[in-house]
Amino acid sequence: MRNALPIAGNHPILEASDLGFSYTEAELFRGLKLRLEAGEVRVVLGPSGSGKTTLLHLLAGLLPLQSGDVRWQGQSIRGLSEEALARRRLFYSGLIFQHHYLQAELSALENTLVPGYLAGKVDLPWGMELLAKVGLAAKARLLPKALSGGERQRVAVARALYNRPRLLLADEPTGSLDRRNAERVMELMLSLAQDLGTAVIVATHDEHLVRGLPEIRLGET
């Protein structure tokens, strides 16, 4: 299965310039700049309320830009219609959240294949390969209720990578897991993204989990 978004020259996977965002009178950040090439990782750190989720939503086109610009491989997302943005997002980015948001009535494999159903092209062997990569091939037919919390989040990782996105955005992806499962999910997510050449941004409050990775800190004066 191939990514449907055309490559725009040698531009970075993600480029944000002079981003700013405020709620009423509370300014979360301003003048923020970010550039990611294929395979690069950035970690967004900061306390609760510092704007980590807001930043990821801006980069994913889930919130309208207040100031500045976001470009996916040289193409600005500012001014795109909701339909055009949703279509580009489907092929260009993968999203992982603290809660797995799996469909309760779908098996682990079917949940992994959801982006394929949305894109109109389902690749069963690739779905199974992803589940094997996250250690769940033997549980492909099980419903989420039969999986542990760590296993559900690993399915969410497989689903986010199904369309081979160029950009992976993970918002507190291990926040609901114990230390052992958190480390395993983080390791899997980063290694799979590296294999696919995907640029990754992880927002987290757990500095121990992402120690040594390039970082952006929010909420600091």
TADARA-V363724 format. One record per helix or strand of 2 or more residues. SS is the DSSP state (~ for helix, > for strand). FROM is the first residue (numbers start at 1). TO is the last residue. Records with the same first field share a line. If there is no record, write none. Layout:
SS: FROM-TO ; FROM-TO
This chain:
>: 14-23 ; 26-36 ; 41-45 ; 67-72 ; 75-76 ; 93-96 ; 167-171 ; 199-204 ; 215-217
~: 52-59 ; 82-92 ; 108-112 ; 114-119 ; 124-133 ; 137-139 ; 144-146 ; 149-160 ; 179-196
